[in-house]
Amino acid sequence: MDRLAHLESRPLRGGGRLYIARTFRQRLLGLAGLRTLPADCALLITGCASVHTAWMRFPIDVVFIGPKGHVLRVVEGLRPWRTARCRGAAAVVETRAGQAERLGFVAPATDSPAGSGTSAKRA
């Protein structure tokens, strides 16, 4: 968690912190190697349409955000040593598994037209 404390952050609605990974190194490391992530914290990775969970010690929820701030896709409980991607995503939010919806990130309905989705709650 100390590594995240050095990142830019903003408060999340309902409490908690959204940490922001902007540099190549910050984005590459992400949550890898951390023992845990508090339930009220999330990591925003800018300029990202795919993630890996190499060297992760816990499963995560992955929220793919479109260029206009809409949730495109939510992958729940992505286990260590896996990958996920979403065409058209401009950023990703990573949370501890089971926390994405609680923090306000909801996947679009499956019968929605392509490209539409629920607005991501912004910090």
N, C-alpha and C positions, 0 to 999 in steps of 0.2 A: 504494500500500500504506500510505502514511502516514495516509490518511484512516481506514483500518480500525484502525490502532494506537490511536486515541482511543476506540474502542468497547469496551464491556464484552466480555470474552472468557473462555472456559473451555477447558481442555485436552480434546482428542479422544482417545478410546481409540487406542492405537497411535502416539501422538505427534500433533503439529500443534495448531492452534488453531481453535476455533469462535468467530467474532465474532458479536455479537448486535446487530441493528438494531431498536430499539424505537420511536424517535420518528418522526414523519411524515417529516422531512427525511432521517434515516438510511435509512428504508425506501424513500423515493423514489429516492435516489441509488444505493443498493445497490452494485453493482460497476461501475456506469457510469463511464467515463472512466479506469479503471485500465489501465495498460499490460499487466499480467499478474496472475495470482493464484498464489502458490506451491501446489504440488501437495498440501501437507499442511494447507491452510487451507480454511475454509468460512465462509459467511455465513448465519446464521439470521435470517430476516425474520418477525417475529411478526405475528399478525393478518392473514394474507395467503393468498389463494386463487388469485391470478393474478400473473404477472410479465411484464415487458417487458425486452427487451435493447437498447433504444434507447441509443445512444452507447457501446455495449460494443465492445471491441476484440478480443474472443476469444470462442469458443463456451463454453458452460457446461452442466453437468448440473444439472437442477432436480429436487429431491426435495420432493414435496408430503406434508406430515405432517398426520394427522388430529388431532382434539381429544384423543385418548387416547395420542398419541405413536406411532401406527402409520404406517408408510409406506403412502400411498395410491397413489402413482404416481411414476414416475421418468421424466423426459424427458432423454434423453442427447443431448449435442452440440447444444443449442439455439443457433443462430447469431445474430449481431448483427441487430438490427432485426426481431425476431420476438416473438411473445407465446405464453404457455402458461397454462392454467388447470386447476383441478381442483375440482369441486364437493365441498364438505364439508371442504376443507382448512382448517386453523387456522394453519398456518405453512409456510414454505418454506425449504429449505436450498439454497444455490447453491454449487457447487464448480467448479473448472476441469474442462473436458470430459474424460471418461474417469476421473474420480476418485471419483464417488459410491459405486460398489460397493467400491472399495478402502478408503474411509473407513467402510464398514459400512452403507451405505444400499442396501437391496435391494428391488426392486419386488415386489409380491405376485404369486403365480402367477396366470395368466390364468383358471384354472378355479376360483379361490377365490370364495366367495360375496361379493356386494357388501358393501363396508364392512370386510371383513377384510383383513389385511395383515401384513407382517412388522414387528415392533417396530423402531423407529428406535433406533440406539445413541445413548444420551444422553451428553452431556458430563459 
